[in-house]
Amino acid sequence: MINILILSYGNILEYNRAIFMMLSFECYYSGNKQKIRFVIFTDNADLFKSYNFESDLDIIPISKSEIVQLKGPANFIHIVKIAIVEKTFNKYPQDYLLFIDSDTFFIQDPIKLFEEAVKGKIFMHVKEYLLEDAIELYRYVFNSDNLPKSFLNLIENKSYILDNKNVNFNRHHYSWNSGVLGLTPEMARIIPDIYNMANDFYQSTEWILSEQLAFSLALQVTVELNECGQFITHYYEQKEFVDEFLEKNLTSDIKKIKGLDRKKQINKLVLNLRAGLKINKFQKESSYFFYKKQIWKGIYYASLSFRAKPFDIKYSKDILWHARKIFKEWIVSKK
């Protein structure tokens, strides 16, 4: 049995994301769904049950007070992920665990991913960047390099306990995206160490990526890590766009349809959402470069957006605002 672990609580936006991810899985997965179990930590069990998923559901109630407790002494929200991974391994010690963030969805049949999981391969979503490159990346994108600098200073001057050994990390290790975590039962033994690492990272640096960095570092020095981004899209930077899409399209009618009709409907939504995300990314990139006063790059991404969606009134107004701002600044510079 493979457990797909999901954390979804708090509001309808969170529920919609998780439900759509689950629907996209069942739409594309060609394997035996009876060998897949959704383990869902949620405060809205009835909503998840109402979709009549083909795979088994194990719904584990989680309350606001439990979330507060699981956030630990540092009050770190993302450490809750590590805590429920540990709880799931404790409940199902013989099963492979695939944690998937709710802000994801499947884009093709993941049968190969699950076949490799059965063989014992370990996964994270994608390999992102060398840790030493994070300094320049954060300086360029976020105008702030203090977080990666602080983090590198921490890990290069301290050792950590991992699997009963003292280990050291450095700037030549990589950050992997933890939107997906594929873990064998044997990995359960290091989850408490990963929790402690994440807690120390966050208390020492306040970097919101501390949970991801703890998984990244611990796993890459313990096992061979593999990517699975070809099967799953992680839209963490485009949640607002997806939330609006799901609010319009994830209707109650989907609960009523089953089998091939449901698959056709979900496949259509996935294709439309992927196309929309592509355009939305062009628009975000153009706005970013206009803000950075890199005019030609802004124009380039704006042209890609208009080529894909010529009659976007809302975006046209945004471009007009940037054009007026740039023109006013040019006039002032000429005085």
N, C-alpha and C positions, 0 to 999 in steps of 0.2 A: 504493500500500500504506500502511496505517496500522498502526503498531506500538503495541501496548498493553504498556507497560513495567511490570514487577513486580519488587519486591525481596522475597524470602522466604527466610529462613535461620534456623537455630538450633534450632528445636524444633517439635513437632507443632502447637502452638497457632498459630504463624506460618504453617505450611503450610496448615492448615485454613482460615484466614481467606482466604488467597490463592486456594485452590482453590474456595472457595464464591463468591468474587467472580467468578472465571472462569466457573463454572457458571451463575451468574445472568446474566452477559453472554450466553452462548450460549442460555440459556433465552428471553431476550426479543428479542435482536437479529434483525430481519427482513431485514437487508441480506445482501450476499454475504460469507459468512464466509471465503471463499478470498482476499478482499482485506484480511483482518485477520491480523496475526501477533502472537502472544504472545511477547514477549522477556522471559525470566525469569532473573534473577540468583539462583541458589539453590545450596545444598549438598546438595540431595536430588532430583536429576534423575529418578530412577526413579519416585518417587511421582507427580510431575506427569505423566510419560508414561503412567502406569497408568490415567489417567482418559480417555484416548482423545478428546481435545478435537477438535472439528470444524475449528477454525482451526489454522494452522501453528504449531509451537512452535520457538523458538530458545532453547535452554537454555544459559545461560552459567554455567559453574561459578564459584563464589565461595567462598573459604575464610576461616576466622577470621583468618588472618594478613593476607589482603587487606583484610578489613574494618578491621583495626587500621591498616593503611597508609592506606586511604581516609579514615579519620576525621581525618587531618591532624594538624598540630602542636597543635591545641587539644583533640584527643581528643573531637571532637564527632560523635556518632553520626548525627545527622540530615543532616550534610553529605555522607554517603555517597549520599544520594538525588541530589544535584547531580552527584556524580562519575559515577554510572552513567547519568545523562541524557547527560552529555558522551560517555561511551563508546559509547552507543547511537547518538548522532548521528554519531560518527566511523565507525561500522560501516555505518550506513544514512543517508548524507548527503542523500538525495533524498526521504526518507519523513517524513510527519507522525508526531509522537510524542505518545502519550497516556500519561503516567505516572499510575498509579492506586495509591494506598496499599492495602495488603492488608486493612486494617480498614474495608472498604467493601463494598457490594454494589449491584447494579443493581435498580431497582424498577419500571422500565417499559422499553419499547422505546426504545433510544437512537439510532434511525435518524436523527432530526433533528440530534442532536449530531454524528454522523459526517458528515452531509451538510454541515453548517456547517464542520466541520474541513477537509473537502476544499476548501471555498471560501477557506480561509486564516484562519478566525477563531481567536483565542487564548482559552484557557479557564483559569480556576481554579475550585475547587469552588463556594465562595460568598463574597460580599463580607461581611465580618464587622463591623468597627467602625472608626471614625475613631481614629487613633493617640492623639490627645489624650484621647479618652474611655477609653483603656486604664487610665489612672491610677485613675479612680473605679471602673472595673470590677474591677480587681485588688484594690483596697482593700476593696470590698464582698464579693467572692466568695472571695478568697484571703487576706484580711487582710494583704496585702502589695502596696504600690505602688512599691517600690524598683526593680523590674525595668523597668517602663515609664518611670519617671522617668529612670533611668540611660540607657535607650535613646534617649529623646528628647533628652537632653543630648548624647549622642554624635552623633546624626545632624544636629542643628541647629548643631553647631560643627565640622563636618568635611565635606569634599567627597569624592566617590568617582568613580573612573574607570568609565564605562559606555559601551561602544561608542566608545571613543577620545575621549570627552568628559568634562569635569569636570561632575558633577551634584550638586545639593544636594537634600536631603529635609527634610521638616518634619512637624509634628504634624497638618497638615491632609491628609496622605496617609492611605490606608486599609490596614488589614490584611485580606488575603484568605486564605481557608483553602487550603492547598496539598495537600489530600488528593487532588486531581485537578489535573493540569497538562496542558493541550493546547497543544502548541508546533509551529509550522511549522519547516521546515528552516532558514529564515532566522534563527530565534532561536538557532541553534547558536553564532553569533558572540559572543553576550553571556553564554553559560553560564560561561566562565572568570571573567568579571567578577562574576557572581552568586556563584560559589564564593568569590572573594576577599572580597566583601562579607559573606557569611554567616560566614566565618571571623573577620573583624574584629569583627562584631557579637557573636559568642559570646565571643571572647577579651576583649572590652572590658566585656561586661555579664553573661555567663554565662546569658543568657536562652535557654531551650530552644527558643523559637520563632524563633531567628535565621535558620534556613534558610527558613522560611515568610515572614519579613519581608523577606529578601533577594529572593526571587521576587516578592513583592507590590510592593515599591518599584520594582525594576528594570523589571518588566513594565508597571506602570501609567503610568510616565513614557515608555515606549517605544512601546506599542501600546494599542489599545482592548481592555480585558479583558471577558470575558463569563462569566456564571455557568452552572453545569450541575447544580446541586443537585437539580433536578427529576427527574433521571435516576438519580442515585446517592446512596445514604445513606452517611454517614461516621459511624461509631459510636465514635469515639476515646475518648469518656468512658464507654462502656458495654462495654468489651472483655471484662470478666470475665463478664458475663451472656451475651454472644454466644459466648464460648469454651465455656461450659457447654452452650449450645444445640447448637453444632456437634459437640461431643464425643458428644452423645447421638444426633444426627440425621444427621451426615455419615458414614454407614456405608459399608462396602465394597460393599454391594449396588448403590450408585449407579454404581460402575464397570461393572457388568454390564449395566445397561439403557442403551438408546440412543434417539435420535430423539424421537418424541412422548411416549413413556413417561417418558423422563428429564426432558423439559420439564415435564410435569405434576407430577412429583415435586419438582423444584426450585421451581416456582411455588408449590406448597403450602408448602414450607419458607420461602420468602420471605414469604408472607402471614402465616404463624405467627410468624416472627421479628419482623416489623414490629409485629404486635400485642403481642408480648412486650416489645419495646423501649419501646413507649408506656407500658405498665404499669410497667416498670422505671424509666422516667424519672419517673413520678408518685411512686414510692416513694423514689427518690433525692432528689427535691425536698422531699418531706415530711420526711425525715430531716434534710435540710439546714436547713430552717426551724425544726424543733424544736430543733436544735443552736444555732441563732441566737436561740432564745427568741422567735421570731415564731409564737406558738402558733396563731393563727387561720389563717395561711397553711399551717402544717403540717397542720392539720385539713382544710383545703380539698383539698390534694393527696392526703392519705390517703383522703378520701372518694372522689376520682376513681379511686384504685387499687382500693378495695373495690367500687366500682360495676362496674369492668371485670373484677375477679377476686375475688369475694366470699370464697372459701374458701382463702386463701393462708395456711397455718399459719405458715410462716417469717416472713412479713411481719407477721402478727398478733402474734407474739412480740416483734418489733422495736417495734411500736407500744406494746405493753404495757410494755416497758422504758422508753420515752420517757415514758409516762404516769406510771409510778411515780417517775421522776426528777423530773418537773415537780411532782408532788404533794409529794414530800419537800422540794423547794426552797420550795414555798409554805408548808409547815408551819414550816420554819425561819424564814422571813421574818415569820411571825406571832408568834414567840416574843419 
